[in-house]
Structures are given as structure tokens and as C-alpha cells.
Amino acid sequence: MFFDIGIGLLIASIVGMIVNVDFSWVLLVMGITGSLWPDIDFLLYVGNRYVRGLRPLVDRWSTNHRDLLHRPLVAVSTTAFLVWIFFGHQEAIVFGFVTTAHFIHDTIGHGWGIRFLWPIDNRFYCYRPVG
């Protein structure tokens, strides 16, 4: 989580320098938000323990964390488009890059990977070192 936030702030700062913006709170907030929003589905699993009626929804939508929102082909394009509509193109660029960086981070070394090409291909992709 902290690594994702750091990468989000770094990408927001780099994009801000490239587009010649001195300082923008909106870009930094987009960097943090874009790096954390794919893990919001984890709240379903935490809430599953404490909210009595939530279990049928969790069982219906997904079986594991990373089943609901970790589908980059659809998630990055739709959320970046919505950010572009409501905030602007610089914020959408930051949001798209940071969210993609989050998905790449989730495929390296731990877990079972994510479905990068989900509507086309249903396989999980993960990079693990050999050995």
C-alpha cells in the first residue's frame, strides 16, 4: 500500500513537471487515489466479517480479492475516461499511469496475479522469478 502511494506521488510529480505545472494538489490526489482505488474491493471482504447481509453479495460478485476490480483492460480505460470528463486530461493521464503501475506491482512476485486481458482472456498473469 505505501509503495503504491509512493509510486502514485512520484508519477504525479513527473507528469506535473512534464506538463510544466508548478504544483497541483489535484494531480497529487489523483496519484494517491489512482494507486489505491483498485483495492477498494478488499473492503467487501473485511465487511463480510462484520456485516451480516454482505456475504451473499461477496459470494455473488467474486470469490477472492482481485476478482472484482483488478481487470486493467476495462478498469484503466473506464476510470481514466471518467477522470478525464470530470477533472481534465492531465489528471486522467496521472490516474491511468498510476493505476497501471498498481496493477503491474500486483503481478510481481506475490499472489496469483491479475487478469490483464479479462474480457478477451480469462487467465491470470503473474511474474515470478524462476527457482
C-alpha positions in Angstrom: 0.0 0.0 0.0 2.7 2.5 0.9 4.7 1.5 -2.1 1.7 2.2 -4.3 1.2 5.6 -2.7 4.8 6.5 -3.2 4.7 5.4 -6.9 1.5 7.5 -7.3 3.1 10.6 -5.9 6.2 10.1 -8.0 4.2 9.7 -11.2 2.0 12.7 -10.4 5.2 14.8 -9.8 6.8 13.6 -13.0 3.7 14.3 -15.1 3.4 17.7 -13.4 7.0 18.6 -14.4 6.4 17.3 -18.0 3.3 19.5 -18.5 5.0 22.4 -16.7 2.7 22.7 -13.7 4.5 24.1 -10.7 2.4 22.4 -8.0 -1.0 20.8 -8.2 -2.8 19.3 -5.3 -5.3 17.7 -7.7 -2.5 15.8 -9.5 -1.1 14.5 -6.2 -4.6 13.5 -5.0 -5.1 11.7 -8.3 -1.8 10.0 -7.9 -2.8 8.7 -4.4 -6.4 7.8 -5.4 -5.4 6.0 -8.6 -2.9 4.0 -6.7 -5.4 2.8 -4.1 -8.8 2.5 -5.8 -8.3 -1.0 -7.2 -8.0 -2.3 -3.7 -11.4 -0.9 -2.5 -12.9 -4.4 -3.2 -10.9 -5.6 -0.2 -13.4 -3.7 1.9 -16.1 -6.2 0.8 -14.1 -9.0 2.4 -13.4 -7.1 5.6 -17.0 -6.1 5.8 -18.0 -9.7 5.2 -17.0 -10.5 8.7 -18.9 -7.7 10.4 -22.0 -7.0 8.2 -24.5 -9.8 8.3 -26.2 -9.3 4.9 -23.0 -8.7 2.9 -22.0 -12.3 2.4 -24.4 -13.1 -0.4 -23.1 -10.0 -2.3 -19.5 -11.0 -1.9 -20.2 -14.6 -2.9 -22.1 -13.5 -6.0 -19.6 -10.9 -7.3 -16.3 -12.5 -6.6 -14.5 -15.3 -4.8 -11.2 -13.6 -4.0 -9.7 -10.2 -3.6 -8.6 -9.0 -7.0 -11.6 -10.7 -8.7 -13.8 -7.6 -8.8 -11.7 -4.6 -9.8 -8.4 -6.0 -10.9 -9.1 -6.1 -14.6 -6.8 -3.5 -16.2 -8.1 -3.5 -19.7 -11.5 -2.4 -18.6 -10.7 -0.7 -15.3 -8.0 1.7 -16.6 -9.9 2.7 -19.7 -13.2 3.4 -18.0 -11.8 5.2 -14.9 -9.3 7.3 -16.8 -12.1 8.3 -19.1 -14.3 9.3 -16.2 -11.5 11.2 -14.6 -10.9 13.0 -17.9 -14.6 14.0 -18.1 -14.8 15.3 -14.6 -11.2 16.7 -14.0 -9.3 17.1 -17.2 -6.7 15.4 -19.4 -3.6 15.9 -17.1 -5.4 14.2 -14.2 -6.6 11.4 -16.4 -3.0 10.7 -17.6 -1.8 10.6 -14.0 -4.8 8.4 -12.9 -4.2 6.0 -15.8 -0.5 5.7 -15.3 -0.7 5.2 -11.6 -3.5 2.6 -11.8 -1.5 0.7 -14.4 1.6 0.9 -12.1 -0.6 -0.6 -9.3 -1.6 -3.5 -11.5 2.0 -4.1 -12.5 3.0 -4.1 -8.9 0.3 -6.6 -8.1 1.7 -9.0 -10.7 5.3 -9.1 -9.4 6.3 -11.8 -7.0 3.3 -12.3 -4.8 -0.3 -13.5 -5.2 -1.8 -15.3 -8.1 -1.7 -12.4 -10.5 -4.4 -10.5 -12.2 -6.5 -10.8 -15.4 -4.8 -8.3 -17.7 -6.9 -9.1 -20.7 -10.1 -10.0 -19.0 -12.9 -9.6 -21.5 -10.7 -11.3 -24.1 -8.8 -13.8 -22.0 -9.8 -15.2 -18.5 -6.3 -16.2 -17.4 -4.3 -14.8 -14.5 -0.9 -13.3 -15.3 1.8 -13.1 -12.7 5.6 -12.6 -12.9 7.5 -14.9 -10.5 11.2 -15.5 -10.6 12.3 -18.9 -11.7 13.5 -21.1 -8.8 
